[in-house]
Amino acid sequence: MRGIWAGARRAGVGVLGCLLLGPWAVCHAASLRFCDRPPELAAGQQDTLLRFGAIIKDELERSGQPMALVARSGLDLGRFGVRYSHAGLSLKASRNTPWSVRQLYYACDEKRPRLYDQGMAGFLLGTDDPAVGYVSVLLLPAAQAEALERVALDDRQVLRLLGATYSANAYAFSERYQNCNQWVAELLATAWGSLGEESHRSDPIDLRLRAQQWLKDRGYLPSVLDVGNPLLMWAGLFVPWVHSDDHPREDLAEQRYQVSMPASIEAFVHATLPQATRIEFCHAGKQVVIRRGWEPIAEGCHPRADDTVVTLE
């Protein structure tokens, strides 16, 4: 697959490419650890994440669906009210391994975006906090799931939607940059709007613009991130994966970014496809909580009475 990596190469580095704005707790460019390797996990932490991934895969297998939209937590983005930072598509028929996650990531060494097929375990091992983690799974109605699966497994189509330049805070309605969640949103639009049927005749930028217009016409609302610090708005002067020149002037004046995030994709799916279902998973200590429905699990992975709780021993 030209341009698409499979397996678990550089899993701890490239996948961090989507973690939007998290390192901005400090403003000094030298403190931004965006492209550093994640810390080594202890054997017990790896075991917990592997078991956690197996539980998620079991649920996906039991769903009877061919694919699912998935998102995981990563860096602590609590200051922005964000739990999930990185989205992808989990595909049963993946040529990597069943239920591998096809996703966009930023290849730090190459300084460019790539598409990447990663097993569920590797997808989880890329987290910044191995002690507590969250995963969201959206299961779609059959027609929409099949359409999205068909496009997602078409290497030619997905590569045509890959932007040339990565930006963690890419504006959702500009073709200048792209982040991992924006690629997922545009893939969704291409599949559900049948936009790729003529894509072999069109410029890739035109396909991305048509996908963005399809989303806008159907009420897609990107996540609004209030930065609240003018110094951070200009981090792109020093950090190669953060930019501001694609955002509307009025947004910059208000110190905010409109960015595709897992929450905005989920909200669009929920509004567009009321039949879609959601399963949220979390782990903390030796406990996994599984919740079915659209109400999020409480911070700290605390279950309700009707949640399923699995003890990892």
VEXTORZA-11146 format. One record per residue (C-alpha): residue number from 1; residue in three letters; y, x, z. Coordinates in steps of 0.1 Angstrom, whole numbers, m for minus. Layout:
<sites>
num->NUM	residu->ALA	py->Y	px->X	pz->Z .
...
</sites>
This chain:
<sites>
num->1	residu->MET	py->0	px->0	pz->0 .
num->2	residu->ARG	py->30	px->19	pz->m12 .
num->3	residu->GLY	py->59	px->17	pz->13 .
num->4	residu->ILE	py->38	px->m2	pz->39 .
num->5	residu->TRP	py->21	px->18	pz->67 .
num->6	residu->ALA	py->m10	px->6	pz->84 .
num->7	residu->GLY	py->m27	px->14	pz->116 .
num->8	residu->ALA	py->m9	px->29	pz->146 .
num->9	residu->ARG	py->11	px->58	pz->133 .
num->10	residu->ARG	py->41	px->66	pz->154 .
num->11	residu->ALA	py->36	px->33	pz->172 .
num->12	residu->GLY	py->58	px->42	pz->201 .
num->13	residu->VAL	py->88	px->53	pz->180 .
num->14	residu->GLY	py->92	px->33	pz->149 .
num->15	residu->VAL	py->87	px->m1	pz->165 .
num->16	residu->LEU	py->116	px->6	pz->188 .
num->17	residu->GLY	py->138	px->5	pz->158 .
num->18	residu->CYS	py->145	px->m32	pz->163 .
num->19	residu->LEU	py->155	px->m31	pz->199 .
num->20	residu->LEU	py->190	px->m43	pz->195 .
num->21	residu->LEU	py->218	px->m30	pz->217 .
num->22	residu->GLY	py->196	px->m23	pz->247 .
num->23	residu->PRO	py->206	px->13	pz->251 .
num->24	residu->TRP	py->242	px->3	pz->253 .
num->25	residu->ALA	py->241	px->1	pz->291 .
num->26	residu->VAL	py->259	px->35	pz->288 .
num->27	residu->CYS	py->284	px->43	pz->261 .
num->28	residu->HIS	py->279	px->80	pz->255 .
num->29	residu->ALA	py->260	px->86	pz->223 .
num->30	residu->ALA	py->239	px->113	pz->238 .
num->31	residu->SER	py->225	px->88	pz->263 .
num->32	residu->LEU	py->212	px->65	pz->235 .
num->33	residu->ARG	py->174	px->69	pz->236 .
num->34	residu->PHE	py->167	px->46	pz->206 .
num->35	residu->CYS	py->146	px->71	pz->187 .
num->36	residu->ASP	py->129	px->88	pz->216 .
num->37	residu->ARG	py->92	px->84	pz->221 .
num->38	residu->PRO	py->84	px->59	pz->249 .
num->39	residu->PRO	py->71	px->73	pz->282 .
num->40	residu->GLU	py->34	px->81	pz->284 .
num->41	residu->LEU	py->15	px->52	pz->299 .
num->42	residu->ALA	py->m9	px->57	pz->328 .
num->43	residu->ALA	py->m46	px->47	pz->322 .
num->44	residu->GLY	py->m42	px->16	pz->343 .
num->45	residu->GLN	py->m11	px->5	pz->323 .
num->46	residu->GLN	py->m29	px->10	pz->290 .
num->47	residu->ASP	py->m59	px->m10	pz->302 .
num->48	residu->THR	py->m36	px->m39	pz->313 .
num->49	residu->LEU	py->m19	px->m40	pz->279 .
num->50	residu->LEU	py->m52	px->m38	pz->260 .
num->51	residu->ARG	py->m66	px->m67	pz->280 .
num->52	residu->PHE	py->m34	px->m86	pz->275 .
num->53	residu->GLY	py->m36	px->m81	pz->238 .
num->54	residu->ALA	py->m72	px->m93	pz->238 .
num->55	residu->ILE	py->m62	px->m125	pz->255 .
num->56	residu->ILE	py->m35	px->m131	pz->229 .
num->57	residu->LYS	py->m59	px->m124	pz->200 .
num->58	residu->ASP	py->m85	px->m148	pz->215 .
num->59	residu->GLU	py->m59	px->m176	pz->216 .
num->60	residu->LEU	py->m49	px->m168	pz->180 .
num->61	residu->GLU	py->m85	px->m169	pz->169 .
num->62	residu->ARG	py->m91	px->m203	pz->187 .
num->63	residu->SER	py->m60	px->m218	pz->171 .
num->64	residu->GLY	py->m77	px->m220	pz->137 .
num->65	residu->GLN	py->m45	px->m209	pz->120 .
num->66	residu->PRO	py->m43	px->m181	pz->94 .
num->67	residu->MET	py->m11	px->m166	pz->109 .
num->68	residu->ALA	py->15	px->m169	pz->136 .
num->69	residu->LEU	py->51	px->m158	pz->142 .
num->70	residu->VAL	py->51	px->m135	pz->171 .
num->71	residu->ALA	py->77	px->m118	pz->193 .
num->72	residu->ARG	py->75	px->m94	pz->222 .
num->73	residu->SER	py->99	px->m82	pz->249 .
num->74	residu->GLY	py->110	px->m46	pz->248 .
num->75	residu->LEU	py->140	px->m29	pz->263 .
num->76	residu->ASP	py->159	px->m48	pz->291 .
num->77	residu->LEU	py->184	px->m69	pz->272 .
num->78	residu->GLY	py->190	px->m92	pz->302 .
num->79	residu->ARG	py->228	px->m86	pz->300 .
num->80	residu->PHE	py->228	px->m104	pz->267 .
num->81	residu->GLY	py->205	px->m132	pz->279 .
num->82	residu->VAL	py->178	px->m119	pz->256 .
num->83	residu->ARG	py->141	px->m118	pz->265 .
num->84	residu->TYR	py->126	px->m111	pz->230 .
num->85	residu->SER	py->139	px->m84	pz->208 .
num->86	residu->HIS	py->112	px->m77	pz->182 .
num->87	residu->ALA	py->95	px->m102	pz->158 .
num->88	residu->GLY	py->68	px->m100	pz->132 .
num->89	residu->LEU	py->39	px->m119	pz->116 .
num->90	residu->SER	py->4	px->m118	pz->130 .
num->91	residu->LEU	py->m20	px->m122	pz->101 .
num->92	residu->LYS	py->m57	px->m130	pz->105 .
num->93	residu->ALA	py->m64	px->m117	pz->70 .
num->94	residu->SER	py->m45	px->m84	pz->75 .
num->95	residu->ARG	py->m61	px->m55	pz->56 .
num->96	residu->ASN	py->m54	px->m34	pz->87 .
num->97	residu->THR	py->m73	px->m53	pz->115 .
num->98	residu->PRO	py->m75	px->m90	pz->121 .
num->99	residu->TRP	py->m43	px->m104	pz->137 .
num->100	residu->SER	py->m23	px->m72	pz->130 .
num->101	residu->VAL	py->14	px->m76	pz->131 .
num->102	residu->ARG	py->33	px->m70	pz->99 .
num->103	residu->GLN	py->69	px->m60	pz->108 .
num->104	residu->LEU	py->99	px->m39	pz->99 .
num->105	residu->TYR	py->107	px->m9	pz->119 .
num->106	residu->TYR	py->132	px->20	pz->117 .
num->107	residu->ALA	py->115	px->53	pz->109 .
num->108	residu->CYS	py->136	px->77	pz->129 .
num->109	residu->ASP	py->124	px->109	pz->112 .
num->110	residu->GLU	py->131	px->95	pz->77 .
num->111	residu->LYS	py->162	px->76	pz->88 .
num->112	residu->ARG	py->151	px->46	pz->68 .
num->113	residu->PRO	py->135	px->12	pz->74 .
num->114	residu->ARG	py->98	px->8	pz->67 .
num->115	residu->LEU	py->72	px->m20	pz->68 .
num->116	residu->TYR	py->43	px->m15	pz->91 .
num->117	residu->ASP	py->10	px->m32	pz->99 .
num->118	residu->GLN	py->1	px->m26	pz->135 .
num->119	residu->GLY	py->m28	px->m40	pz->156 .
num->120	residu->MET	py->m20	px->m63	pz->184 .
num->121	residu->ALA	py->m27	px->m36	pz->210 .
num->122	residu->GLY	py->m3	px->m11	pz->194 .
num->123	residu->PHE	py->23	px->m38	pz->191 .
num->124	residu->LEU	py->22	px->m43	pz->229 .
num->125	residu->LEU	py->19	px->m6	pz->237 .
num->126	residu->GLY	py->54	px->m1	pz->222 .
num->127	residu->THR	py->70	px->m19	pz->251 .
num->128	residu->ASP	py->95	px->m1	pz->273 .
num->129	residu->ASP	py->83	px->m18	pz->305 .
num->130	residu->PRO	py->45	px->m17	pz->309 .
num->131	residu->ALA	py->47	px->m35	pz->343 .
num->132	residu->VAL	py->60	px->m68	pz->330 .
num->133	residu->GLY	py->59	px->m80	pz->294 .
num->134	residu->TYR	py->62	px->m112	pz->274 .
num->135	residu->VAL	py->49	px->m124	pz->241 .
num->136	residu->SER	py->58	px->m155	pz->222 .
num->137	residu->VAL	py->36	px->m171	pz->196 .
num->138	residu->LEU	py->46	px->m199	pz->172 .
num->139	residu->LEU	py->18	px->m218	pz->154 .
num->140	residu->LEU	py->30	px->m236	pz->123 .
num->141	residu->PRO	py->18	px->m267	pz->104 .
num->142	residu->ALA	py->m8	px->m259	pz->78 .
num->143	residu->ALA	py->14	px->m261	pz->47 .
num->144	residu->GLN	py->41	px->m239	pz->61 .
num->145	residu->ALA	py->16	px->m215	pz->76 .
num->146	residu->GLU	py->m2	px->m211	pz->43 .
num->147	residu->ALA	py->30	px->m206	pz->23 .
num->148	residu->LEU	py->42	px->m179	pz->48 .
num->149	residu->GLU	py->8	px->m162	pz->49 .
num->150	residu->ARG	py->7	px->m160	pz->11 .
num->151	residu->VAL	py->40	px->m143	pz->8 .
num->152	residu->ALA	py->35	px->m121	pz->39 .
num->153	residu->LEU	py->3	px->m107	pz->24 .
num->154	residu->ASP	py->19	px->m100	pz->m10 .
num->155	residu->ASP	py->30	px->m64	pz->m8 .
num->156	residu->ARG	py->53	px->m67	pz->m38 .
num->157	residu->GLN	py->71	px->m96	pz->m23 .
num->158	residu->VAL	py->76	px->m82	pz->12 .
num->159	residu->LEU	py->88	px->m49	pz->m2 .
num->160	residu->ARG	py->114	px->m67	pz->m24 .
num->161	residu->LEU	py->128	px->m82	pz->8 .
num->162	residu->LEU	py->131	px->m48	pz->26 .
num->163	residu->GLY	py->167	px->m38	pz->29 .
num->164	residu->ALA	py->177	px->m3	pz->19 .
num->165	residu->THR	py->197	px->5	pz->51 .
num->166	residu->TYR	py->188	px->m4	pz->86 .
num->167	residu->SER	py->212	px->m16	pz->113 .
num->168	residu->ALA	py->200	px->m28	pz->147 .
num->169	residu->ASN	py->229	px->m52	pz->149 .
num->170	residu->ALA	py->229	px->m63	pz->112 .
num->171	residu->TYR	py->250	px->m94	pz->104 .
num->172	residu->ALA	py->226	px->m122	pz->95 .
num->173	residu->PHE	py->245	px->m133	pz->63 .
num->174	residu->SER	py->251	px->m99	pz->46 .
num->175	residu->GLU	py->229	px->m79	pz->24 .
num->176	residu->ARG	py->245	px->m46	pz->34 .
num->177	residu->TYR	py->221	px->m39	pz->63 .
num->178	residu->GLN	py->189	px->m54	pz->78 .
num->179	residu->ASN	py->171	px->m54	pz->111 .
num->180	residu->CYS	py->135	px->m63	pz->118 .
num->181	residu->ASN	py->142	px->m99	pz->128 .
num->182	residu->GLN	py->164	px->m104	pz->97 .
num->183	residu->TRP	py->135	px->m93	pz->75 .
num->184	residu->VAL	py->113	px->m120	pz->92 .
num->185	residu->ALA	py->139	px->m147	pz->87 .
num->186	residu->GLU	py->144	px->m138	pz->50 .
num->187	residu->LEU	py->106	px->m137	pz->45 .
num->188	residu->LEU	py->104	px->m172	pz->60 .
num->189	residu->ALA	py->131	px->m184	pz->37 .
num->190	residu->THR	py->115	px->m169	pz->7 .
num->191	residu->ALA	py->81	px->m185	pz->15 .
num->192	residu->TRP	py->94	px->m220	pz->24 .
num->193	residu->GLY	py->120	px->m221	pz->m2 .
num->194	residu->SER	py->97	px->m208	pz->m30 .
num->195	residu->LEU	py->123	px->m182	pz->m37 .
num->196	residu->GLY	py->99	px->m155	pz->m46 .
num->197	residu->GLU	py->85	px->m173	pz->m77 .
num->198	residu->GLU	py->111	px->m156	pz->m99 .
num->199	residu->SER	py->116	px->m126	pz->m77 .
num->200	residu->HIS	py->100	px->m102	pz->m102 .
num->201	residu->ARG	py->129	px->m110	pz->m126 .
num->202	residu->SER	py->157	px->m107	pz->m101 .
num->203	residu->ASP	py->174	px->m79	pz->m82 .
num->204	residu->PRO	py->161	px->m75	pz->m47 .
num->205	residu->ILE	py->196	px->m78	pz->m33 .
num->206	residu->ASP	py->199	px->m112	pz->m51 .
num->207	residu->LEU	py->166	px->m123	pz->m35 .
num->208	residu->ARG	py->179	px->m114	pz->m1 .
num->209	residu->LEU	py->212	px->m132	pz->m7 .
num->210	residu->ARG	py->193	px->m163	pz->m19 .
num->211	residu->ALA	py->172	px->m162	pz->12 .
num->212	residu->GLN	py->202	px->m160	pz->34 .
num->213	residu->GLN	py->219	px->m189	pz->16 .
num->214	residu->TRP	py->187	px->m210	pz->20 .
num->215	residu->LEU	py->188	px->m203	pz->57 .
num->216	residu->LYS	py->225	px->m211	pz->60 .
num->217	residu->ASP	py->221	px->m243	pz->40 .
num->218	residu->ARG	py->194	px->m255	pz->64 .
num->219	residu->GLY	py->214	px->m248	pz->95 .
num->220	residu->TYR	py->200	px->m215	pz->106 .
num->221	residu->LEU	py->222	px->m201	pz->135 .
num->222	residu->PRO	py->219	px->m164	pz->143 .
num->223	residu->SER	py->220	px->m153	pz->179 .
num->224	residu->VAL	py->256	px->m146	pz->192 .
num->225	residu->LEU	py->257	px->m115	pz->213 .
num->226	residu->ASP	py->289	px->m111	pz->232 .
num->227	residu->VAL	py->294	px->m73	pz->237 .
num->228	residu->GLY	py->325	px->m76	pz->259 .
num->229	residu->ASN	py->335	px->m40	pz->255 .
num->230	residu->PRO	py->356	px->m27	pz->226 .
num->231	residu->LEU	py->341	px->8	pz->229 .
num->232	residu->LEU	py->306	px->m5	pz->222 .
num->233	residu->MET	py->319	px->m23	pz->190 .
num->234	residu->TRP	py->325	px->11	pz->175 .
num->235	residu->ALA	py->293	px->28	pz->185 .
num->236	residu->GLY	py->284	px->29	pz->148 .
num->237	residu->LEU	py->308	px->58	pz->144 .
num->238	residu->PHE	py->283	px->79	pz->163 .
num->239	residu->VAL	py->250	px->61	pz->161 .
num->240	residu->PRO	py->233	px->59	pz->127 .
num->241	residu->TRP	py->214	px->27	pz->133 .
num->242	residu->VAL	py->244	px->6	pz->146 .
num->243	residu->HIS	py->271	px->m7	pz->123 .
num->244	residu->SER	py->301	px->m30	pz->124 .
num->245	residu->ASP	py->314	px->m30	pz->88 .
num->246	residu->ASP	py->292	px->m59	pz->77 .
num->247	residu->HIS	py->305	px->m83	pz->104 .
num->248	residu->PRO	py->333	px->m108	pz->99 .
num->249	residu->ARG	py->367	px->m96	pz->112 .
num->250	residu->GLU	py->370	px->m126	pz->135 .
num->251	residu->ASP	py->338	px->m117	pz->152 .
num->252	residu->LEU	py->348	px->m81	pz->157 .
num->253	residu->ALA	py->381	px->m93	pz->172 .
num->254	residu->GLU	py->361	px->m115	pz->196 .
num->255	residu->GLN	py->338	px->m86	pz->204 .
num->256	residu->ARG	py->307	px->m104	pz->193 .
num->257	residu->TYR	py->279	px->m100	pz->168 .
num->258	residu->GLN	py->259	px->m127	pz->150 .
num->259	residu->VAL	py->224	px->m112	pz->146 .
num->260	residu->SER	py->190	px->m125	pz->138 .
num->261	residu->MET	py->168	px->m123	pz->169 .
num->262	residu->PRO	py->135	px->m139	pz->178 .
num->263	residu->ALA	py->153	px->m167	pz->197 .
num->264	residu->SER	py->173	px->m177	pz->167 .
num->265	residu->ILE	py->142	px->m177	pz->145 .
num->266	residu->GLU	py->123	px->m198	pz->170 .
num->267	residu->ALA	py->151	px->m223	pz->174 .
num->268	residu->PHE	py->152	px->m227	pz->136 .
num->269	residu->VAL	py->115	px->m232	pz->134 .
num->270	residu->HIS	py->115	px->m257	pz->162 .
num->271	residu->ALA	py->143	px->m277	pz->146 .
num->272	residu->THR	py->129	px->m276	pz->111 .
num->273	residu->LEU	py->92	px->m281	pz->120 .
num->274	residu->PRO	py->89	px->m303	pz->151 .
num->275	residu->GLN	py->52	px->m301	pz->147 .
num->276	residu->ALA	py->51	px->m264	pz->153 .
num->277	residu->THR	py->37	px->m254	pz->187 .
num->278	residu->ARG	py->45	px->m225	pz->210 .
num->279	residu->ILE	py->24	px->m204	pz->233 .
num->280	residu->GLU	py->41	px->m179	pz->257 .
num->281	residu->PHE	py->22	px->m151	pz->274 .
num->282	residu->CYS	py->33	px->m128	pz->301 .
num->283	residu->HIS	py->17	px->m102	pz->324 .
num->284	residu->ALA	py->27	px->m88	pz->357 .
num->285	residu->GLY	py->5	px->m68	pz->380 .
num->286	residu->LYS	py->m31	px->m80	pz->374 .
num->287	residu->GLN	py->m21	px->m115	pz->363 .
num->288	residu->VAL	py->m16	px->m130	pz->329 .
num->289	residu->VAL	py->2	px->m164	pz->326 .
num->290	residu->ILE	py->m2	px->m186	pz->295 .
num->291	residu->ARG	py->22	px->m215	pz->289 .
num->292	residu->ARG	py->20	px->m240	pz->261 .
num->293	residu->GLY	py->53	px->m256	pz->251 .
num->294	residu->TRP	py->89	px->m247	pz->245 .
num->295	residu->GLU	py->101	px->m242	pz->280 .
num->296	residu->PRO	py->101	px->m204	pz->288 .
num->297	residu->ILE	py->82	px->m189	pz->317 .
num->298	residu->ALA	py->104	px->m180	pz->346 .
num->299	residu->GLU	py->116	px->m144	pz->349 .
num->300	residu->GLY	py->91	px->m122	pz->367 .
num->301	residu->CYS	py->61	px->m140	pz->351 .
num->302	residu->HIS	py->59	px->m168	pz->377 .
num->303	residu->PRO	py->35	px->m196	pz->367 .
num->304	residu->ARG	py->39	px->m234	pz->371 .
num->305	residu->ALA	py->11	px->m256	pz->383 .
num->306	residu->ASP	py->1	px->m266	pz->347 .
num->307	residu->ASP	py->1	px->m230	pz->333 .
num->308	residu->THR	py->m31	px->m211	pz->327 .
num->309	residu->VAL	py->m34	px->m180	pz->349 .
num->310	residu->VAL	py->m59	px->m152	pz->341 .
num->311	residu->THR	py->m66	px->m125	pz->366 .
num->312	residu->LEU	py->m73	px->m91	pz->352 .
num->313	residu->GLU	py->m99	px->m72	pz->372 .
</sites>
